[in-house]
């Protein structure tokens, strides 16, 4: 039999990289000048970093840096996949018609990127950053040849969890059936929101806008 599985829920994209502390400070100063409350200044910072390539590019150029958008920065780590949280469900088709399986009930093999693995890669005058997006969509998995009827107890999910980097997102990096890895493809997506940028100091502490005043 051929096994086809489609996830339904959020699709996360996570990037771990570094940013110049002065670049971050320039954006925050701009945002404090336009918005005198932390809430609006924080929204402004997120908007400039994710969407305003012209303004962010100008601040980067002032520092002798280049900026072509958050997805173009050099990456320490980059992961895209279905979000394991938020009620993720799977549609399984093993030839006898589709059935729905809750991801929460599956065996999980979990990995956690460690903060210490990235801190040593931050340069002088830089901060570690975690950026990302959340998109409504689907992922498609398949295994062309299986034997016997589908058994949900043989299905397991591989998850990468970012809690060590102060982020609660957990991304599905793969599915396995009876120990065999399914191939993975990106499915349809509908709409996008952005993860609040996380900034981390060289000693591993979480930073906020007041650290760049």
Helices and strands as residue ranges (DSSP letters): E 3-20, H 21-34, H 38-51, H 53-62, G 70-72, E 77-82, E 89-93, E 98-102, G 103-105, E 107-112, H 115-119, E 126-143, G 152-154, E 155-161, G 163-165, E 170-177, E 180-181, E 183-194, E 198-200, E 206-207, G 209-212
